[in-house]
Amino acid sequence: MRLVVWPSMTQVIVLSVQSVMQGRINQYKAWMIRAYSLGHGAGSQVLIMLPMTLIASAPTFFFRDVLITSA
């Protein structure tokens, strides 16, 4: 999932900068909302992974990937 989100986040930020440079502020705002949403999803990984790690120790690779995707 991180290999999907990282290029998406980069593209969204590039498009938002292009929009503001061209004076399209409404489009800039829309792109920044998308960037915030992607960042918020990455931040929620801690809220999901931390309790599970504390309860079940280190998760397996498959279980970790399921937790990251659910975040």
N, C-alpha and C positions, 0 to 999 in steps of 0.2 A: 504494500500500500504506500509506503514511503516513496518508492520509486515512481508512483503515479502522482502523488500529491506535490512532491518537490518541483517537477517541471511545470505543473499546473500553477503553483504559487508564483514561480518565476515569470510565467507568461502573463498572469493576471497583473502583476506589478508593472511589467513592461507596458502592457496595454493601458494601464491607468496613467502612467507617466506620459505616454504618447497622447492620451486624451486631454490631459491638462495642458500640455504644450500646444495643442491645437485649439485650445479654448472651449472644448466641449466638456463643461463642468458636470452636467448631469450624467454623461457617460462615465466620467472619472469617478463620480460618487458610486455608481453602480459597480464598477470594477473594484473599488476599494471595499465595498460591502462584501463582495465575493472573496477578496483577499482576507478580510477579517474572519469570514466564516471558515476558510481553510485553516487559518491560524488557530482559531478557537477549537477546531476539531483536533489539531495536534496537541493543544494544551490539555484537552480532556483525557488524553491518554494517561496522564499521571493520575488523574482521579480514578480511572478504572484499573490501571496496572498496579498502583501502590497497595491498595487493600488486598488484592489477589496475591501479590508477592509476599506480603506479610503473613497471610493466612496459609498459603500453600508453598512457601519458599520459592525458589526460582522455577518459573514455568517452563515447560518444554517449548521447543521452537514452534510447533504447531499451535499450542495453546496461546503462546505469546502473539502469534500472528492473528489468531481469532480475536484476542483482546484489542490489539491495535486497530484492526478493521472495525470492530464495534465502536471504538471511540470516534 
